[in-house]
Amino acid sequence: MKEFNFELIFKLVDNQDSNEYLDALFENGCDDATISTGQLGMLSLSFTREAINASVAVESAINDVRKAIPSAKLVEATPDIVNISEISSILGHSRQYTRKLFNSDTSSLPAPIHIGNPSIWHLSEVLDWLKIIGKQEDKINENLFELSHITKQINIKRQLEAY
């Protein structure tokens, strides 16, 4: 079994108070999550879940939340969308060094999903790129690599279903 750390953010219908669901979440398998209930109508669960792979970890967590709160709507699964600072933190070095990496091979650098201040990328695409160019491979956790691909797929699927 592998251990995966990820976050799931849900919207509750009619801005319900998420504190009402704490016991139900625990009873339905979310006892491996730290639950944040700070914003009315929103629920954030930070999981540390053991599973055979990232897909099983994340999908089982989503299913556990939906058993506890059938009307909850998934807003986002992370890690997925990241900026330079978050990439630097994941790799364990400075923002300046990350910028240097990004400027070293711009032809193969993945396009950001948003250009602005800050620009943001899919983490999975950045990690793929770092492996392709042979940089920072020793800094890339394999569970995070696997997880970033799964959370990207889940978020894209959720966005497409909204249309």
PyRosetta script that sets phi, psi and omega in degrees:
from pyrosetta import init, pose_from_sequence

init()
pose = pose_from_sequence("MKEFNFELIFKLVDNQDSNEYLDALFENGCDDATISTGQLGMLSLSFTREAINASVAVESAINDVRKAIPSAKLVEATPDIVNISEISSILGHSRQYTRKLFNSDTSSLPAPIHIGNPSIWHLSEVLDWLKIIGKQEDKINENLFELSHITKQINIKRQLEAY")
pose.set_psi(1, 144.8)
pose.set_omega(1, 177.2)
pose.set_phi(2, -111.3)
pose.set_psi(2, 158.9)
pose.set_omega(2, 178.5)
pose.set_phi(3, -109.4)
pose.set_psi(3, 130.4)
pose.set_omega(3, -177.7)
pose.set_phi(4, -122.6)
pose.set_psi(4, 134.0)
pose.set_omega(4, 177.1)
pose.set_phi(5, -111.0)
pose.set_psi(5, 120.6)
pose.set_omega(5, -177.9)
pose.set_phi(6, -154.3)
pose.set_psi(6, 166.7)
pose.set_omega(6, -179.9)
pose.set_phi(7, -125.8)
pose.set_psi(7, 140.0)
pose.set_omega(7, 174.4)
pose.set_phi(8, -120.6)
pose.set_psi(8, 132.5)
pose.set_omega(8, 179.1)
pose.set_phi(9, -117.6)
pose.set_psi(9, 128.5)
pose.set_omega(9, -178.0)
pose.set_phi(10, -122.0)
pose.set_psi(10, 149.1)
pose.set_omega(10, 171.4)
pose.set_phi(11, -103.8)
pose.set_psi(11, 135.0)
pose.set_omega(11, 178.3)
pose.set_phi(12, -98.4)
pose.set_psi(12, 144.6)
pose.set_omega(12, -178.8)
pose.set_phi(13, -67.2)
pose.set_psi(13, 147.3)
pose.set_omega(13, 176.5)
pose.set_phi(14, 54.2)
pose.set_psi(14, 31.2)
pose.set_omega(14, 178.4)
pose.set_phi(15, 50.4)
pose.set_psi(15, 42.6)
pose.set_omega(15, 179.3)
pose.set_phi(16, -60.3)
pose.set_psi(16, 155.3)
pose.set_omega(16, 175.8)
pose.set_phi(17, -78.2)
pose.set_psi(17, 116.5)
pose.set_omega(17, -176.1)
pose.set_phi(18, -66.2)
pose.set_psi(18, -20.9)
pose.set_omega(18, 178.4)
pose.set_phi(19, -61.2)
pose.set_psi(19, -23.8)
pose.set_omega(19, 179.1)
pose.set_phi(20, -64.3)
pose.set_psi(20, -19.9)
pose.set_omega(20, -171.9)
pose.set_phi(21, -105.8)
pose.set_psi(21, 3.0)
pose.set_omega(21, -174.5)
pose.set_phi(22, -58.7)
pose.set_psi(22, -46.9)
pose.set_omega(22, 179.8)
pose.set_phi(23, -63.7)
pose.set_psi(23, -43.5)
pose.set_omega(23, -179.5)
pose.set_phi(24, -62.6)
pose.set_psi(24, -38.9)
pose.set_omega(24, 178.4)
pose.set_phi(25, -63.4)
pose.set_psi(25, -46.1)
pose.set_omega(25, 179.6)
pose.set_phi(26, -61.4)
pose.set_psi(26, -43.9)
pose.set_omega(26, -177.8)
pose.set_phi(27, -69.8)
pose.set_psi(27, -20.4)
pose.set_omega(27, -177.8)
pose.set_phi(28, -105.0)
pose.set_psi(28, 22.8)
pose.set_omega(28, 170.5)
pose.set_phi(29, 101.1)
pose.set_psi(29, 5.6)
pose.set_omega(29, -179.4)
pose.set_phi(30, -96.1)
pose.set_psi(30, 27.9)
pose.set_omega(30, 179.7)
pose.set_phi(31, -74.5)
pose.set_psi(31, -4.0)
pose.set_omega(31, 176.2)
pose.set_phi(32, -102.3)
pose.set_psi(32, 20.8)
pose.set_omega(32, -178.3)
pose.set_phi(33, -123.3)
pose.set_psi(33, 146.1)
pose.set_omega(33, 167.4)
pose.set_phi(34, -94.8)
pose.set_psi(34, 125.1)
pose.set_omega(34, -172.0)
pose.set_phi(35, -105.4)
pose.set_psi(35, 129.3)
pose.set_omega(35, 176.0)
pose.set_phi(36, -110.7)
pose.set_psi(36, 130.1)
pose.set_omega(36, -176.1)
pose.set_phi(37, -125.4)
pose.set_psi(37, 27.3)
pose.set_omega(37, -172.0)
pose.set_phi(38, -66.5)
pose.set_psi(38, -33.2)
pose.set_omega(38, -176.3)
pose.set_phi(39, -105.5)
pose.set_psi(39, 127.4)
pose.set_omega(39, -179.1)
pose.set_phi(40, -57.0)
pose.set_psi(40, 130.1)
pose.set_omega(40, 178.3)
pose.set_phi(41, 83.6)
pose.set_psi(41, 1.2)
pose.set_omega(41, 179.9)
pose.set_phi(42, -124.8)
pose.set_psi(42, 153.6)
pose.set_omega(42, -179.6)
pose.set_phi(43, -143.1)
pose.set_psi(43, 126.3)
pose.set_omega(43, 179.1)
pose.set_phi(44, -119.2)
pose.set_psi(44, 129.7)
pose.set_omega(44, 179.7)
pose.set_phi(45, -123.6)
pose.set_psi(45, 120.5)
pose.set_omega(45, 176.6)
pose.set_phi(46, -99.6)
pose.set_psi(46, 110.0)
pose.set_omega(46, -174.6)
pose.set_phi(47, -97.1)
pose.set_psi(47, 145.1)
pose.set_omega(47, 161.3)
pose.set_phi(48, -123.2)
pose.set_psi(48, 100.4)
pose.set_omega(48, -170.3)
pose.set_phi(49, -122.5)
pose.set_psi(49, 134.2)
pose.set_omega(49, 174.8)
pose.set_phi(50, -90.7)
pose.set_psi(50, 135.2)
pose.set_omega(50, 179.1)
pose.set_phi(51, -162.5)
pose.set_psi(51, 169.8)
pose.set_omega(51, 179.9)
pose.set_phi(52, -72.8)
pose.set_psi(52, -26.0)
pose.set_omega(52, 176.3)
pose.set_phi(53, -156.8)
pose.set_psi(53, 172.0)
pose.set_omega(53, -176.2)
pose.set_phi(54, -64.3)
pose.set_psi(54, -38.7)
pose.set_omega(54, -179.1)
pose.set_phi(55, -60.3)
pose.set_psi(55, -47.0)
pose.set_omega(55, 179.2)
pose.set_phi(56, -62.9)
pose.set_psi(56, -41.5)
pose.set_omega(56, -179.5)
pose.set_phi(57, -60.4)
pose.set_psi(57, -51.8)
pose.set_omega(57, -175.1)
pose.set_phi(58, -72.0)
pose.set_psi(58, -45.9)
pose.set_omega(58, -178.8)
pose.set_phi(59, -62.9)
pose.set_psi(59, -39.0)
pose.set_omega(59, 179.1)
pose.set_phi(60, -67.4)
pose.set_psi(60, -35.8)
pose.set_omega(60, 177.6)
pose.set_phi(61, -66.1)
pose.set_psi(61, -44.1)
pose.set_omega(61, 177.4)
pose.set_phi(62, -59.7)
pose.set_psi(62, -45.0)
pose.set_omega(62, 179.5)
pose.set_phi(63, -63.2)
pose.set_psi(63, -38.9)
pose.set_omega(63, 178.6)
pose.set_phi(64, -63.8)
pose.set_psi(64, -41.5)
pose.set_omega(64, 178.0)
pose.set_phi(65, -64.7)
pose.set_psi(65, -42.5)
pose.set_omega(65, -178.6)
pose.set_phi(66, -68.3)
pose.set_psi(66, -28.1)
pose.set_omega(66, 173.6)
pose.set_phi(67, -66.7)
pose.set_psi(67, -39.5)
pose.set_omega(67, -178.9)
pose.set_phi(68, -76.1)
pose.set_psi(68, -38.0)
pose.set_omega(68, -176.8)
pose.set_phi(69, -135.4)
pose.set_psi(69, 83.1)
pose.set_omega(69, -174.9)
pose.set_phi(70, -57.1)
pose.set_psi(70, -28.3)
pose.set_omega(70, -177.1)
pose.set_phi(71, -87.6)
pose.set_psi(71, -4.1)
pose.set_omega(71, -178.2)
pose.set_phi(72, -66.0)
pose.set_psi(72, 138.8)
pose.set_omega(72, 179.8)
pose.set_phi(73, -111.3)
pose.set_psi(73, 125.4)
pose.set_omega(73, 177.9)
pose.set_phi(74, -66.4)
pose.set_psi(74, 129.1)
pose.set_omega(74, 177.9)
pose.set_phi(75, -100.0)
pose.set_psi(75, -44.4)
pose.set_omega(75, -176.1)
pose.set_phi(76, -160.3)
pose.set_psi(76, 146.3)
pose.set_omega(76, 170.0)
pose.set_phi(77, -116.9)
pose.set_psi(77, 134.3)
pose.set_omega(77, 178.8)
pose.set_phi(78, -127.0)
pose.set_psi(78, 154.3)
pose.set_omega(78, 14.2)
pose.set_phi(79, -85.6)
pose.set_psi(79, 133.5)
pose.set_omega(79, 176.4)
pose.set_phi(80, -147.3)
pose.set_psi(80, -69.4)
pose.set_omega(80, -174.4)
pose.set_phi(81, -91.1)
pose.set_psi(81, 123.3)
pose.set_omega(81, -174.7)
pose.set_phi(82, -136.8)
pose.set_psi(82, 155.2)
pose.set_omega(82, 173.4)
pose.set_phi(83, -108.8)
pose.set_psi(83, -178.5)
pose.set_omega(83, -177.5)
pose.set_phi(84, -57.5)
pose.set_psi(84, -43.1)
pose.set_omega(84, -178.5)
pose.set_phi(85, -62.1)
pose.set_psi(85, -42.5)
pose.set_omega(85, 180.0)
pose.set_phi(86, -68.2)
pose.set_psi(86, -38.7)
pose.set_omega(86, 176.7)
pose.set_phi(87, -62.1)
pose.set_psi(87, -43.6)
pose.set_omega(87, 178.6)
pose.set_phi(88, -59.6)
pose.set_psi(88, -44.2)
pose.set_omega(88, 179.5)
pose.set_phi(89, -63.1)
pose.set_psi(89, -43.1)
pose.set_omega(89, 179.1)
pose.set_phi(90, -61.6)
pose.set_psi(90, -41.4)
pose.set_omega(90, -177.8)
pose.set_phi(91, -84.1)
pose.set_psi(91, -13.8)
pose.set_omega(91, 176.8)
pose.set_phi(92, 79.1)
pose.set_psi(92, 35.4)
pose.set_omega(92, 174.4)
pose.set_phi(93, -145.5)
pose.set_psi(93, -177.4)
pose.set_omega(93, -172.4)
pose.set_phi(94, -75.4)
pose.set_psi(94, 160.0)
pose.set_omega(94, 174.5)
pose.set_phi(95, -61.8)
pose.set_psi(95, -37.4)
pose.set_omega(95, -179.7)
pose.set_phi(96, -61.4)
pose.set_psi(96, -41.1)
pose.set_omega(96, 179.3)
pose.set_phi(97, -67.3)
pose.set_psi(97, -38.3)
pose.set_omega(97, 177.5)
pose.set_phi(98, -62.8)
pose.set_psi(98, -43.3)
pose.set_omega(98, 176.9)
pose.set_phi(99, -60.2)
pose.set_psi(99, -40.3)
pose.set_omega(99, 178.2)
pose.set_phi(100, -61.5)
pose.set_psi(100, -44.0)
pose.set_omega(100, 176.4)
pose.set_phi(101, -60.0)
pose.set_psi(101, -45.7)
pose.set_omega(101, -178.3)
pose.set_phi(102, -64.3)
pose.set_psi(102, -31.5)
pose.set_omega(102, 179.9)
pose.set_phi(103, -85.7)
pose.set_psi(103, -10.3)
pose.set_omega(103, -175.8)
pose.set_phi(104, -77.1)
pose.set_psi(104, -29.5)
pose.set_omega(104, -177.2)
pose.set_phi(105, -145.5)
pose.set_psi(105, 67.9)
pose.set_omega(105, -174.3)
pose.set_phi(106, -70.1)
pose.set_psi(106, -21.1)
pose.set_omega(106, -177.8)
pose.set_phi(107, -67.0)
pose.set_psi(107, -31.7)
pose.set_omega(107, -179.4)
pose.set_phi(108, -106.1)
pose.set_psi(108, -3.0)
pose.set_omega(108, 178.4)
pose.set_phi(109, -60.3)
pose.set_psi(109, 131.6)
pose.set_omega(109, 178.8)
pose.set_phi(110, -63.1)
pose.set_psi(110, 145.5)
pose.set_omega(110, 178.0)
pose.set_phi(111, -69.7)
pose.set_psi(111, 139.6)
pose.set_omega(111, 175.6)
pose.set_phi(112, -66.3)
pose.set_psi(112, 153.7)
pose.set_omega(112, 175.8)
pose.set_phi(113, -84.2)
pose.set_psi(113, -13.1)
pose.set_omega(113, 173.1)
pose.set_phi(114, -150.0)
pose.set_psi(114, 127.5)
pose.set_omega(114, 176.1)
pose.set_phi(115, -101.1)
pose.set_psi(115, 122.7)
pose.set_omega(115, -178.9)
pose.set_phi(116, 177.5)
pose.set_psi(116, -154.7)
pose.set_omega(116, 179.7)
pose.set_phi(117, -122.6)
pose.set_psi(117, 91.1)
pose.set_omega(117, 8.5)
pose.set_phi(118, -95.5)
pose.set_psi(118, 158.3)
pose.set_omega(118, 169.8)
pose.set_phi(119, -75.3)
pose.set_psi(119, 152.3)
pose.set_omega(119, -179.4)
pose.set_phi(120, -132.8)
pose.set_psi(120, 150.2)
pose.set_omega(120, -178.4)
pose.set_phi(121, -130.5)
pose.set_psi(121, 163.4)
pose.set_omega(121, 165.8)
pose.set_phi(122, -77.9)
pose.set_psi(122, 127.2)
pose.set_omega(122, -179.4)
pose.set_phi(123, -56.5)
pose.set_psi(123, -41.2)
pose.set_omega(123, -178.1)
pose.set_phi(124, -58.8)
pose.set_psi(124, -39.1)
pose.set_omega(124, -179.2)
pose.set_phi(125, -69.5)
pose.set_psi(125, -37.7)
pose.set_omega(125, 177.6)
pose.set_phi(126, -66.8)
pose.set_psi(126, -43.9)
pose.set_omega(126, 179.7)
pose.set_phi(127, -65.5)
pose.set_psi(127, -39.5)
pose.set_omega(127, 174.7)
pose.set_phi(128, -58.5)
pose.set_psi(128, -46.8)
pose.set_omega(128, -178.7)
pose.set_phi(129, -61.0)
pose.set_psi(129, -44.3)
pose.set_omega(129, 179.5)
pose.set_phi(130, -61.8)
pose.set_psi(130, -37.9)
pose.set_omega(130, 176.8)
pose.set_phi(131, -67.4)
pose.set_psi(131, -41.4)
pose.set_omega(131, -179.1)
pose.set_phi(132, -62.3)
pose.set_psi(132, -43.6)
pose.set_omega(132, -177.9)
pose.set_phi(133, -84.2)
pose.set_psi(133, -2.2)
pose.set_omega(133, 175.4)
pose.set_phi(134, 73.5)
pose.set_psi(134, 29.8)
pose.set_omega(134, 180.0)
pose.set_phi(135, -116.5)
pose.set_psi(135, 139.7)
pose.set_omega(135, 172.1)
pose.set_phi(136, 63.7)
pose.set_psi(136, 17.1)
pose.set_omega(136, -178.6)
pose.set_phi(137, -58.6)
pose.set_psi(137, -35.0)
pose.set_omega(137, -179.5)
pose.set_phi(138, -69.3)
pose.set_psi(138, -16.4)
pose.set_omega(138, -179.5)
pose.set_phi(139, -92.9)
pose.set_psi(139, -8.4)
pose.set_omega(139, -175.0)
pose.set_phi(140, -93.1)
pose.set_psi(140, 112.7)
pose.set_omega(140, 177.0)
pose.set_phi(141, -71.1)
pose.set_psi(141, 127.8)
pose.set_omega(141, -176.2)
pose.set_phi(142, -63.1)
pose.set_psi(142, -36.2)
pose.set_omega(142, 177.5)
pose.set_phi(143, -65.6)
pose.set_psi(143, -39.7)
pose.set_omega(143, 177.0)
pose.set_phi(144, -65.6)
pose.set_psi(144, -40.4)
pose.set_omega(144, 178.4)
pose.set_phi(145, -58.0)
pose.set_psi(145, -49.5)
pose.set_omega(145, 179.5)
pose.set_phi(146, -64.0)
pose.set_psi(146, -45.0)
pose.set_omega(146, -178.4)
pose.set_phi(147, -62.6)
pose.set_psi(147, -40.9)
pose.set_omega(147, -178.1)
pose.set_phi(148, -63.0)
pose.set_psi(148, -33.4)
pose.set_omega(148, 177.3)
pose.set_phi(149, -70.0)
pose.set_psi(149, -39.9)
pose.set_omega(149, -179.7)
pose.set_phi(150, -68.1)
pose.set_psi(150, -45.9)
pose.set_omega(150, -178.4)
pose.set_phi(151, -65.7)
pose.set_psi(151, -34.5)
pose.set_omega(151, 175.8)
pose.set_phi(152, -61.7)
pose.set_psi(152, -47.1)
pose.set_omega(152, 180.0)
pose.set_phi(153, -60.5)
pose.set_psi(153, -42.8)
pose.set_omega(153, -179.7)
pose.set_phi(154, -64.0)
pose.set_psi(154, -44.1)
pose.set_omega(154, -178.9)
pose.set_phi(155, -66.4)
pose.set_psi(155, -40.4)
pose.set_omega(155, 178.3)
pose.set_phi(156, -65.7)
pose.set_psi(156, -43.3)
pose.set_omega(156, 178.0)
pose.set_phi(157, -59.9)
pose.set_psi(157, -43.8)
pose.set_omega(157, 179.4)
pose.set_phi(158, -62.4)
pose.set_psi(158, -41.3)
pose.set_omega(158, 179.3)
pose.set_phi(159, -65.1)
pose.set_psi(159, -41.2)
pose.set_omega(159, -180.0)
pose.set_phi(160, -66.6)
pose.set_psi(160, -36.1)
pose.set_omega(160, 179.6)
pose.set_phi(161, -69.6)
pose.set_psi(161, -19.0)
pose.set_omega(161, -179.9)
pose.set_phi(162, -73.9)
pose.set_psi(162, -16.2)
pose.set_omega(162, -177.2)
pose.set_phi(163, -96.2)
pose.dump_pdb("model.pdb")
